[in-house]
Every structure is written in structure tokens, then in C-alpha cells.
Amino acid sequence: MAYRIHLSVDPRYRRKITDKRLREWASATLTALQQPDGTELELAVSGDDEIQELNRTYRGVNAPTDVLSFPYTEMAAPAPFYGDDVPEHDGMDGPFILPPDSGAILGELVISYPYAEHQAKTAGHAVTEELALLVVHGILHLVGHDHTEPDDQARMWAQTNAILSALGLTIRL
């Protein structure tokens, strides 16, 4: 499958993670989720300060976190800052129309490298494994998975573990 994965990695972390690996993890996840050819995804790797600002702005939580997912598609649950309703589009008569050759735009993932590094150390595995886990986890949120209820969490964790296994990673939730 050919996916369009747009990356933005903070220069502070460019030598710690390669674009190739981020694309590999995202592509494998999209394939496992049977996303259509041409599906687009924005993926950013930032620092704690940047993700804390996003978390405060969009979720009302004034603390850094590991990954934030902002879905764009109707198939996914609204982003956390939407609440129950999708916000009004000021100055727009209708929804934004994509060109006919565009794939589905899933949304944006923002991962904090320092937070991932800390979690990896605490869990006793490599930071690259933690980053792979966060890419998979974030994409699952973009397509509508959640872990607020025990049954939903069990399904999401099982799917996460299956995708990580397919990537040859042994970490488990």
C-alpha cells in the first residue's frame, strides 16, 4: 500500500529517530487496519513543552503526555477537544472538499520524545520500541479506538499487541 505520511521531527531528536522507522511503523499500522491506498497522516515528534501546550490548549490538561491524536475523518471519534460535537467552521458554507485523487486524511499524531524516553526507561525497553508503540496507539485512536471502558481497552490492547508483533517487537501492553 502507498500511504502519505507527512513527518515533522524536532531538530533536537533528528539523530535519535529516523524518518524511515517512523514511516515503517505508521505504514504497517495503516496496513494492519486495512486503510485505503493514499491514506494520509501527519506525524510530529516534539518535546515535552510543545506537547504540554497542545494538551493544555485542546484537552485542558496542563501537563506533558506521551502522544496526542487529532482525528480528521468522520469515521473516527471527535478529537478530545471537540467534546460531543464537531465545532462550527467560521466563514465556511460547508465541509472542506478534498481533490478526487486524495486518500482519506486520518489526522495528526504528536509524540513527545522525552516523555517516550522516560516511559521506555521505566518499562525497561528501548526508546525505539516505545516510539513504535506510541505510533500504533495514536493511529488506533485516529480510526476511532478508545480505552476508556474495560472491553474497549482489551480490544485496543489486543490490536496494539498484534501490530507490534507483526513489526517484530516483543513489548506488550
C-alpha positions as CSV (number, residue, x, y, z in Angstrom):
1,M,0.0,0.0,0.0
2,A,1.1,3.6,-0.7
3,Y,0.3,5.9,2.2
4,R,1.2,9.6,2.5
5,I,2.9,10.0,5.9
6,H,4.0,13.6,6.5
7,L,6.7,13.9,9.2
8,S,7.9,16.7,11.3
9,V,10.7,15.8,13.7
10,D,12.0,18.4,16.1
11,P,15.7,19.0,15.2
12,R,16.7,18.1,18.8
13,Y,15.5,14.5,18.1
14,R,16.5,14.1,14.5
15,R,19.6,12.0,15.3
16,K,17.6,9.8,17.7
17,I,14.9,8.5,15.4
18,T,14.8,8.1,11.6
19,D,12.1,9.1,9.2
20,K,12.3,5.6,7.7
21,R,11.4,3.9,11.0
22,L,8.5,6.3,11.7
23,R,7.1,5.7,8.2
24,E,7.6,1.9,8.6
25,W,5.6,1.8,11.9
26,A,2.9,4.1,10.6
27,S,2.6,2.2,7.3
28,A,2.5,-1.2,9.0
29,T,-0.3,0.0,11.3
30,L,-2.3,1.5,8.5
31,T,-1.9,-1.8,6.5
32,A,-3.0,-3.8,9.5
33,L,-6.0,-1.6,9.9
34,Q,-6.8,-2.1,6.2
35,Q,-6.7,1.6,5.4
36,P,-7.2,2.5,1.8
37,D,-4.3,3.3,-0.6
38,G,-3.4,7.0,-0.4
39,T,-4.5,7.5,3.2
40,E,-2.7,10.5,4.7
41,L,-1.3,11.0,8.2
42,E,0.6,13.8,9.9
43,L,3.1,12.7,12.4
44,A,5.2,15.0,14.6
45,V,7.9,14.3,17.2
46,S,8.3,17.1,19.6
47,G,9.4,17.9,23.1
48,D,7.6,18.0,26.4
49,D,6.9,21.8,26.3
50,E,5.3,21.6,22.9
51,I,3.0,18.7,23.7
52,Q,2.2,20.2,27.1
53,E,1.0,23.3,25.3
54,L,-1.2,21.2,23.0
55,N,-2.5,19.2,25.9
56,R,-3.4,22.3,27.8
57,T,-5.0,24.0,24.7
58,Y,-7.0,21.1,23.4
59,R,-7.7,18.9,26.4
60,G,-7.5,21.3,29.3
61,V,-4.7,19.2,30.9
62,N,-1.6,21.3,31.9
63,A,0.9,18.5,31.7
64,P,3.0,16.8,29.1
65,T,1.9,13.4,27.8
66,D,3.2,10.7,25.5
67,V,1.0,11.0,22.4
68,L,-1.9,13.2,21.3
69,S,-4.2,12.1,18.4
70,F,-6.3,14.6,16.5
71,P,-8.6,12.8,14.0
72,Y,-9.8,14.5,10.8
73,T,-12.2,11.9,9.5
74,E,-15.8,11.2,10.2
75,M,-15.0,7.5,10.8
76,A,-13.1,8.4,13.9
77,A,-14.4,9.7,17.2
78,P,-14.2,13.5,17.5
79,A,-10.9,14.8,18.8
80,P,-10.8,15.2,22.6
81,F,-11.2,19.0,22.5
82,Y,-14.4,18.7,20.4
83,G,-16.5,17.1,23.2
84,D,-19.6,15.6,21.8
85,D,-19.9,17.9,18.7
86,V,-17.7,18.8,15.9
87,P,-17.0,22.6,16.1
88,E,-18.6,25.1,13.7
89,H,-16.4,26.2,10.8
90,D,-16.4,30.0,10.9
91,G,-16.8,31.6,7.4
92,M,-17.4,28.2,5.7
93,D,-20.6,27.3,4.0
94,G,-19.9,23.5,4.2
95,P,-17.2,21.0,4.8
96,F,-13.8,21.3,3.2
97,I,-13.8,19.4,-0.1
98,L,-10.7,17.3,-1.0
99,P,-9.5,16.7,-4.5
100,P,-10.9,13.5,-6.1
101,D,-7.4,11.8,-6.1
102,S,-6.9,12.4,-2.4
103,G,-6.9,9.5,0.1
104,A,-8.6,9.7,3.5
105,I,-6.8,12.1,5.8
106,L,-6.8,10.4,9.2
107,G,-5.4,13.2,11.2
108,E,-2.4,14.2,13.3
109,L,-0.3,12.5,15.8
110,V,2.1,14.4,18.1
111,I,4.6,12.3,20.1
112,S,6.8,13.7,22.9
113,Y,10.3,12.2,22.5
114,P,11.4,13.0,26.1
115,Y,8.2,11.5,27.5
116,A,8.6,8.4,25.4
117,E,12.2,8.2,26.5
118,H,11.2,8.3,30.2
119,Q,8.4,5.7,29.7
120,A,10.8,3.4,27.9
121,K,13.3,3.6,30.7
122,T,10.6,3.0,33.3
123,A,9.3,0.0,31.4
124,G,12.7,-1.4,30.7
125,H,12.7,-1.4,26.9
126,A,14.3,0.7,24.1
127,V,13.0,4.1,23.3
128,T,12.5,3.0,19.7
129,E,10.1,0.3,20.9
130,E,8.2,2.9,22.9
131,L,8.0,5.2,19.9
132,A,6.7,2.3,17.8
133,L,4.1,1.6,20.5
134,L,3.0,5.3,20.5
135,V,2.7,5.4,16.7
136,V,0.5,2.3,16.8
137,H,-1.5,3.6,19.8
138,G,-2.0,7.0,18.3
139,I,-3.2,5.7,14.9
140,L,-5.7,3.4,16.6
141,H,-7.1,6.5,18.3
142,L,-7.3,8.2,14.9
143,V,-9.5,5.4,13.5
144,G,-11.8,5.5,16.5
145,H,-10.5,3.1,19.1
146,D,-10.5,4.1,22.7
147,H,-9.6,2.6,26.1
148,T,-12.0,4.3,28.5
149,E,-14.1,1.2,29.1
150,P,-12.5,-2.2,30.0
151,D,-13.9,-4.0,27.0
152,D,-12.7,-1.3,24.6
153,Q,-9.3,-1.2,26.3
154,A,-8.9,-5.0,26.0
155,R,-9.7,-4.8,22.2
156,M,-7.4,-1.9,21.7
157,W,-4.5,-3.5,23.6
158,A,-5.0,-6.8,21.7
159,Q,-4.9,-5.0,18.4
160,T,-1.8,-2.9,19.5
161,N,0.0,-6.1,20.6
162,A,-0.9,-7.8,17.3
163,I,0.5,-4.9,15.2
164,L,3.7,-4.7,17.4
165,S,4.2,-8.4,16.9
166,A,3.9,-8.0,13.1
167,L,6.6,-5.4,13.4
168,G,8.8,-7.9,15.2
169,L,8.6,-6.1,18.5
170,T,8.3,-8.0,21.7
171,I,7.0,-5.3,24.0
172,R,3.4,-5.8,25.3
173,L,0.8,-3.7,26.9
